[in-house]
Amino acid sequence: MWQTLLLSRWKPIFNCLPVETLIRERQQEYYTILAVADKAADSTAFVEFMLRRDPRCFK
């Protein structure tokens, strides 16, 4: 819950992204993509992963 609060204060789009639910439902993929982003020193893959998860934000 704290992730959503912090992120939504930064960018309102995060109000509609269930961050904790996405992490819980796709935990292994979440950690894999975090590792990819960390190794590349580029968060693009992680951001794309999170945004792909809930297309309701873009309707």
C-alpha beads as a LAMMPS data file, in Angstrom:
LAMMPS data file: protein, C-alpha beads

59 atoms
58 bonds

1 atom types
1 bond types

-500.0 500.0 xlo xhi
-500.0 500.0 ylo yhi
-500.0 500.0 zlo zhi

Masses

1 110.0

Atoms # bond

1 1 1 0.000 0.000 0.000
2 1 1 2.800 2.445 0.762
3 1 1 4.198 2.048 -2.763
4 1 1 0.908 3.161 -4.283
5 1 1 0.654 6.108 -1.906
6 1 1 4.143 7.359 -2.669
7 1 1 3.898 6.769 -6.386
8 1 1 0.452 8.352 -6.704
9 1 1 1.658 11.491 -4.965
10 1 1 4.437 11.671 -7.525
11 1 1 2.294 10.814 -10.590
12 1 1 -1.516 10.462 -10.369
13 1 1 -1.547 7.630 -12.944
14 1 1 -0.384 5.349 -10.141
15 1 1 -3.758 5.743 -8.429
16 1 1 -5.206 3.272 -10.900
17 1 1 -2.296 0.807 -10.906
18 1 1 -2.697 -1.841 -8.225
19 1 1 1.047 -2.069 -7.575
20 1 1 0.892 -4.476 -4.640
21 1 1 -1.554 -6.772 -6.455
22 1 1 0.602 -6.828 -9.563
23 1 1 3.650 -7.736 -7.526
24 1 1 1.837 -10.478 -5.633
25 1 1 0.201 -12.002 -8.728
26 1 1 3.366 -11.989 -10.840
27 1 1 6.065 -12.139 -8.212
28 1 1 8.598 -14.202 -10.142
29 1 1 8.223 -12.113 -13.291
30 1 1 8.440 -8.965 -11.161
31 1 1 11.781 -10.012 -9.647
32 1 1 13.098 -11.139 -13.016
33 1 1 12.286 -7.831 -14.671
34 1 1 13.761 -5.930 -11.725
35 1 1 16.999 -7.849 -12.197
36 1 1 17.010 -7.058 -15.913
37 1 1 16.428 -3.358 -15.233
38 1 1 19.090 -3.307 -12.520
39 1 1 21.689 -5.025 -14.690
40 1 1 20.989 -2.620 -17.557
41 1 1 20.891 0.393 -15.197
42 1 1 17.712 1.338 -17.046
43 1 1 14.210 1.200 -15.586
44 1 1 12.419 1.154 -18.962
45 1 1 11.733 -2.598 -18.863
46 1 1 10.297 -2.330 -15.359
47 1 1 8.059 0.620 -16.225
48 1 1 6.796 -1.175 -19.321
49 1 1 6.145 -4.311 -17.254
50 1 1 4.069 -2.390 -14.740
51 1 1 2.094 -0.492 -17.366
52 1 1 1.337 -3.644 -19.385
53 1 1 -0.305 -5.213 -16.386
54 1 1 -3.422 -3.060 -16.161
55 1 1 -4.732 -1.571 -19.402
56 1 1 -7.706 -0.033 -17.518
57 1 1 -5.490 2.961 -16.821
58 1 1 -5.478 3.830 -20.497
59 1 1 -9.198 3.704 -21.267

Bonds

1 1 1 2
2 1 2 3
3 1 3 4
4 1 4 5
5 1 5 6
6 1 6 7
7 1 7 8
8 1 8 9
9 1 9 10
10 1 10 11
11 1 11 12
12 1 12 13
13 1 13 14
14 1 14 15
15 1 15 16
16 1 16 17
17 1 17 18
18 1 18 19
19 1 19 20
20 1 20 21
21 1 21 22
22 1 22 23
23 1 23 24
24 1 24 25
25 1 25 26
26 1 26 27
27 1 27 28
28 1 28 29
29 1 29 30
30 1 30 31
31 1 31 32
32 1 32 33
33 1 33 34
34 1 34 35
35 1 35 36
36 1 36 37
37 1 37 38
38 1 38 39
39 1 39 40
40 1 40 41
41 1 41 42
42 1 42 43
43 1 43 44
44 1 44 45
45 1 45 46
46 1 46 47
47 1 47 48
48 1 48 49
49 1 49 50
50 1 50 51
51 1 51 52
52 1 52 53
53 1 53 54
54 1 54 55
55 1 55 56
56 1 56 57
57 1 57 58
58 1 58 59
